[in-house]
Amino acid sequence: MLELKGTLLNIIEKSKYKKDNIEVDTKAKLQILVETSRANGAKIKELHTISIPDSKVINYKDKLGKEVSIEVGILSKEKVNFYGV
């Protein structure tokens, strides 16, 4: 697994939506602002929205605005998308 570190900006609680008249649950998500360095030394900030298991939301409730670390996996090689584990 990989570890992503950054500032926790927001927690998006799980919710429900309807698809073909079937109610579907979404996962909770964390929005983390990550600073990375480019090859030329320039620093950029990227916002990552990461879905996490419902049982782990409680671990982040008191960390808004603080630096956090989260274990993640990668969903895609072309544009990196993470999910929490």
C-alpha positions in Angstrom: 0.0 0.0 0.0 0.9 3.6 -0.5 0.6 6.4 2.1 -0.7 9.8 1.1 0.0 12.8 3.3 -1.6 16.2 3.2 -4.0 18.7 4.8 -7.5 17.4 5.5 -9.8 20.0 4.1 -13.2 18.3 4.2 -15.1 15.2 5.1 -18.0 14.2 2.8 -20.4 12.0 4.7 -21.8 8.9 3.0 -25.2 9.5 1.3 -27.8 7.7 -0.9 -29.0 8.2 -4.4 -31.4 6.5 -6.7 -30.4 4.6 -9.9 -33.1 2.8 -11.8 -35.4 3.1 -8.8 -32.9 1.4 -6.6 -31.4 3.2 -3.6 -27.6 3.1 -3.7 -25.2 4.0 -0.8 -22.1 6.1 -1.5 -19.0 5.9 0.6 -17.7 8.6 2.8 -14.9 10.7 1.3 -11.9 12.8 2.5 -10.7 15.8 0.6 -6.9 16.1 1.1 -4.7 18.9 -0.2 -1.3 17.5 -1.1 1.8 19.5 -2.0 4.2 17.9 -4.5 7.4 19.0 -6.3 7.8 19.0 -10.0 11.1 18.0 -11.7 12.0 21.7 -12.0 11.6 22.3 -8.3 8.2 24.1 -8.6 5.7 23.1 -5.9 2.1 22.5 -6.8 -0.9 21.7 -4.6 -3.5 19.1 -5.7 -6.8 18.3 -4.2 -7.6 14.5 -3.9 -11.0 13.2 -3.0 -10.6 9.8 -1.5 -13.3 7.3 -0.6 -12.8 5.5 2.7 -14.5 2.7 4.6 -17.4 3.9 6.8 -15.6 2.5 9.9 -12.6 4.9 9.4 -14.5 8.2 9.2 -14.4 8.5 13.0 -10.5 8.6 12.8 -10.6 11.9 10.9 -13.4 13.8 12.5 -11.1 15.9 14.8 -8.4 16.4 12.1 -9.9 19.0 9.8 -7.3 21.6 8.8 -4.5 19.3 10.1 -1.9 17.2 8.3 -3.0 13.5 8.0 -1.7 10.3 6.5 -3.9 7.8 4.9 -3.1 4.4 3.4 -4.3 4.3 -0.2 -4.4 2.2 -3.3 -4.4 3.3 -6.9 -7.4 2.9 -9.2 -6.0 4.1 -12.5 -2.5 4.6 -14.1 -3.5 7.4 -16.5 -4.8 9.9 -14.0 -3.9 8.9 -10.5 -7.0 8.3 -8.4 -6.8 7.0 -4.8 -9.1 5.1 -2.5 -8.6 4.7 1.2 -8.0 1.4 2.8 
